[in-house]
Amino acid sequence: MVDPQLRAMTWNIWWRFGPRWQERQSGILATLERFTPDVIALQEVWATDATTQADEFADKLGFHAVFASPSYPRTPEPVMTPDHDGVRLGVALLSRWPILEHEAIPLPARHRSWDPVALKARVAHPAGPLPIVVACMEHATTYSDDRKAQAALLADLGTDPSTDGPCPSIVMGDLNAAADSAVLRPLRDVMIDAWLAGGGAADAVTLPSTHPSAPLAAGPELVDQRIDHIFYRPGHEDQLVNVESAVLAGDAVDGTFPSDHRGVVCDFRWRER
């Protein structure tokens, strides 16, 4: 029997921020088609009353999609352009296989007047239910109490005993913290950084200052750091999980960067002891 496999991707796709957001849609889709992930965690996803960005990509890919909002950052107030008016911002999951269930989980946010959410889901992987959590954490380093509390909640969701089973448990997203940050310690303590496990470059950057619209005001804790992550843990004590590769996605397509972030793509394979 062939060992179960999974290609997972997480990517912050920059909502309708920045220049020429309409033109960037084709570049996002081309990147997803190039890397052929099985499950895709998306952050800064736009949604209107008629559709969501995730559903539009899912239709093109033949995938399934779910969306949850609100998430970080807050949409502009007042609106900056007419095509921002009434458009929500959230997180989403795309999957090659049906999404069995999903739930929006409020994140701790003492410093915000609104309730950001994480998306918890189970996917019908051929090996069995695959638990996934998608999130975008607090970006303001001033509010590191919220950032640490959110990381602790994601760690709890990623290690929930009810998700034990035939597949690894995966937490993915723009966590707005560098890999070695104290903010992510709750996740590092109980889950495994797939980038490191897969031999990804130690100096990898997912929010580069070289981007034409780089958010330099975010500061050195976020800019030129790897702040987009995939964490995992085995589904049970006798499961051996191997991360076979870890690469970045999101190069310019026809001269235009699809997002100000780079995506993270990891290949998993697992077996019983």
C-alpha positions as CSV (number, residue, x, y, z in Angstrom):
1,M,0.0,0.0,0.0
2,V,1.3,3.5,-0.9
3,D,1.9,5.7,2.1
4,P,-0.6,8.6,2.3
5,Q,0.6,11.9,0.9
6,L,-0.4,15.6,1.1
7,R,0.9,18.8,-0.5
8,A,-0.2,21.7,1.8
9,M,0.2,25.4,1.0
10,T,-0.4,28.6,3.0
11,W,-0.5,32.0,1.4
12,N,-1.6,35.6,2.3
13,I,-3.0,36.9,-0.9
14,W,-3.3,40.6,0.0
15,W,-7.1,41.2,-0.2
16,R,-7.7,44.2,-2.5
17,F,-4.8,46.1,-1.1
18,G,-2.0,47.4,-3.2
19,P,-2.0,48.4,-6.9
20,R,-3.9,46.5,-9.6
21,W,-5.6,43.9,-7.4
22,Q,-7.8,42.8,-10.3
23,E,-4.7,42.0,-12.4
24,R,-3.2,40.0,-9.6
25,Q,-6.0,37.4,-9.6
26,S,-4.7,35.6,-12.6
27,G,-1.2,35.5,-11.1
28,I,-2.5,34.0,-7.9
29,L,-4.4,31.3,-9.9
30,A,-1.4,30.6,-12.1
31,T,0.7,30.1,-8.9
32,L,-1.8,27.7,-7.4
33,E,-2.0,25.8,-10.7
34,R,1.8,25.6,-10.9
35,F,2.3,24.2,-7.4
36,T,-0.8,21.9,-7.4
37,P,-1.4,21.8,-3.7
38,D,-4.0,19.5,-2.3
39,V,-5.1,21.9,0.5
40,I,-4.6,25.6,0.5
41,A,-4.9,27.9,3.5
42,L,-5.5,31.5,2.3
43,Q,-5.4,34.7,4.3
44,E,-6.5,38.3,3.4
45,V,-9.3,36.8,1.2
46,W,-12.0,39.1,-0.1
47,A,-15.7,38.4,0.0
48,T,-18.8,40.2,-1.3
49,D,-22.5,39.3,-0.9
50,A,-22.3,37.6,-4.2
51,T,-19.1,35.5,-4.0
52,T,-15.7,35.1,-2.4
53,Q,-12.2,35.0,-3.8
54,A,-11.8,31.5,-2.4
55,D,-14.9,30.3,-4.3
56,E,-13.8,31.8,-7.5
57,F,-10.4,30.1,-7.3
58,A,-12.1,26.8,-6.2
59,D,-14.4,26.9,-9.3
60,K,-11.3,27.4,-11.6
61,L,-9.4,24.6,-9.8
62,G,-12.3,22.1,-9.4
63,F,-11.7,22.4,-5.6
64,H,-14.0,22.8,-2.6
65,A,-13.8,26.0,-0.5
66,V,-15.0,27.5,2.8
67,F,-14.5,31.1,4.1
68,A,-14.7,32.7,7.5
69,S,-14.5,36.3,8.6
70,P,-13.5,38.8,10.0
71,S,-9.7,38.4,10.1
72,Y,-6.7,40.6,10.3
73,P,-6.1,43.3,9.1
74,R,-9.3,45.4,9.4
75,T,-10.7,46.6,6.1
76,P,-10.0,50.3,5.4
77,E,-12.3,52.7,7.2
78,P,-13.3,54.9,5.5
79,V,-13.1,53.0,2.3
80,M,-10.2,54.0,0.1
81,T,-11.7,53.1,-3.3
82,P,-15.2,52.2,-4.5
83,D,-14.2,48.6,-5.0
84,H,-13.5,48.3,-1.2
85,D,-17.0,49.3,-0.2
86,G,-18.9,46.4,1.4
87,V,-16.1,43.9,0.8
88,R,-15.2,41.7,3.8
89,L,-11.8,40.3,4.6
90,G,-11.3,36.8,6.0
91,V,-9.5,33.4,5.8
92,A,-10.3,30.5,3.7
93,L,-9.5,26.8,3.0
94,L,-9.4,25.3,-0.5
95,S,-9.3,21.5,-0.8
96,R,-9.0,18.9,-3.5
97,W,-11.3,16.7,-1.5
98,P,-14.7,17.5,0.1
99,I,-14.6,19.6,3.3
100,L,-16.5,17.5,5.8
101,E,-17.1,20.2,8.4
102,H,-15.9,23.7,9.3
103,E,-16.2,26.1,12.1
104,A,-15.2,29.8,12.8
105,I,-13.3,30.0,16.1
106,P,-13.0,33.4,17.8
107,L,-9.4,34.4,18.6
108,P,-8.4,36.2,21.8
109,A,-8.3,40.0,20.9
110,R,-8.4,42.2,24.0
111,H,-7.2,45.2,22.0
112,R,-9.7,45.0,19.2
113,S,-13.3,46.1,19.1
114,W,-14.2,43.2,16.8
115,D,-13.7,39.4,16.9
116,P,-11.2,37.9,14.5
117,V,-11.6,34.2,13.8
118,A,-9.6,31.1,12.9
119,L,-11.1,28.5,10.5
120,K,-11.2,24.9,11.8
121,A,-12.0,22.2,9.3
122,R,-11.9,18.5,8.5
123,V,-11.1,17.4,5.0
124,A,-12.0,14.0,3.4
125,H,-8.4,12.9,2.6
126,P,-8.3,9.4,1.1
127,A,-6.6,8.1,4.2
128,G,-9.3,9.5,6.5
129,P,-10.4,12.8,8.1
130,L,-7.6,15.5,7.8
131,P,-7.9,18.2,10.5
132,I,-6.8,21.7,9.5
133,V,-6.7,25.1,11.2
134,V,-6.3,28.2,9.1
135,A,-5.5,31.5,10.8
136,C,-4.1,35.0,10.5
137,M,-2.7,36.3,13.8
138,E,-2.5,39.8,15.2
139,H,-0.1,41.9,13.2
140,A,0.5,44.7,15.7
141,T,3.6,43.8,17.7
142,T,2.4,46.3,20.4
143,Y,-0.3,43.7,21.2
144,S,2.0,40.8,21.8
145,D,-0.2,39.7,24.7
146,D,-3.0,39.0,22.1
147,R,-0.4,37.4,19.8
148,K,0.8,34.9,22.4
149,A,-2.8,34.1,23.5
150,Q,-3.8,33.5,19.8
151,A,-0.8,31.2,19.3
152,A,-1.8,29.3,22.5
153,L,-5.3,28.8,21.1
154,L,-4.0,27.6,17.8
155,A,-1.8,25.1,19.6
156,D,-4.8,23.9,21.6
157,L,-6.8,23.5,18.3
158,G,-3.9,21.7,16.6
159,T,-3.5,19.2,19.5
160,D,-7.2,18.6,20.3
161,P,-7.6,14.9,21.1
162,S,-10.8,14.8,19.1
163,T,-8.7,15.3,15.9
164,D,-6.5,12.2,16.6
165,G,-6.8,9.8,13.8
166,P,-5.3,8.5,10.5
167,C,-3.9,11.9,9.3
168,P,-1.6,14.5,10.8
169,S,-3.2,17.6,12.3
170,I,-2.1,20.8,10.5
171,V,-2.1,24.5,11.5
172,M,-1.4,26.9,8.7
173,G,-1.4,30.7,8.2
174,D,0.1,34.1,8.3
175,L,1.1,34.0,12.0
176,N,2.8,37.4,11.9
177,A,5.7,36.2,13.9
178,A,9.2,35.0,12.9
179,A,9.9,31.3,13.4
180,D,12.1,31.8,16.5
181,S,9.8,34.4,18.0
182,A,8.6,34.0,21.6
183,V,5.1,34.6,20.3
184,L,5.1,31.2,18.5
185,R,6.5,29.2,21.5
186,P,3.1,27.7,22.3
187,L,3.0,26.2,18.8
188,R,6.7,25.1,18.8
189,D,6.3,23.4,22.1
190,V,3.6,21.0,20.9
191,M,3.8,20.9,17.1
192,I,6.5,20.7,14.5
193,D,7.6,23.4,12.1
194,A,7.1,21.8,8.7
195,W,9.5,24.2,7.0
196,L,12.4,23.1,9.2
197,A,11.4,19.5,9.1
198,G,11.3,19.6,5.3
199,G,14.8,21.1,5.0
200,G,13.7,24.6,4.1
201,A,16.3,27.3,4.0
202,A,17.0,28.8,7.4
203,D,17.1,32.3,6.0
204,A,13.8,32.0,4.1
205,V,11.6,35.2,4.0
206,T,7.9,35.4,3.3
207,L,7.4,39.1,3.8
208,P,10.3,40.6,1.7
209,S,11.4,44.2,1.8
210,T,12.3,43.9,-1.9
211,H,8.6,43.8,-2.8
212,P,7.6,47.1,-4.6
213,S,4.8,47.6,-2.0
214,A,6.5,46.1,1.0
215,P,4.9,47.2,4.3
216,L,8.1,48.5,5.8
217,A,6.3,50.2,8.6
218,A,5.6,46.7,10.0
219,G,9.2,46.8,11.3
220,P,12.0,44.2,11.6
221,E,10.0,41.7,13.6
222,L,7.9,41.0,10.5
223,V,9.6,42.4,7.4
224,D,12.3,40.1,5.9
225,Q,11.2,37.3,8.2
226,R,9.5,34.0,7.7
227,I,6.1,34.9,9.2
228,D,3.9,32.4,7.2
229,H,4.0,28.9,8.7
230,I,2.8,25.3,8.5
231,F,2.9,23.4,11.8
232,Y,1.8,19.8,12.2
233,R,1.7,16.9,14.6
234,P,1.2,13.1,13.9
235,G,-2.4,11.9,14.2
236,H,-1.4,9.3,16.8
237,E,1.6,8.1,18.7
238,D,2.5,5.3,16.2
239,Q,2.3,7.5,13.1
240,L,5.6,8.6,11.5
241,V,5.3,11.8,9.4
242,N,8.0,12.9,7.0
243,V,8.1,16.3,5.4
244,E,9.7,15.6,2.0
245,S,10.1,19.2,0.8
246,A,9.5,22.8,1.8
247,V,9.6,25.6,-0.8
248,L,8.4,29.1,-1.3
249,A,5.8,30.2,-3.9
250,G,4.7,33.6,-5.2
251,D,7.3,34.8,-7.7
252,A,6.2,37.5,-10.1
253,V,3.9,36.4,-12.9
254,D,4.2,38.4,-16.1
255,G,6.1,41.0,-14.2
256,T,3.6,41.4,-11.4
257,F,3.8,39.9,-7.9
258,P,0.5,38.2,-7.0
259,S,0.9,39.2,-3.3
260,D,3.2,41.1,-1.0
261,H,3.8,37.7,0.8
262,R,5.4,34.6,-0.4
263,G,3.5,31.3,0.1
264,V,4.8,28.2,1.8
265,V,4.4,24.8,0.2
266,C,5.2,21.5,2.1
267,D,5.0,17.9,1.0
268,F,4.0,15.3,3.6
269,R,4.0,11.6,3.6
270,W,3.2,9.4,6.6
271,R,3.0,5.7,7.7
272,E,2.5,3.5,10.7
273,R,5.5,2.4,12.8
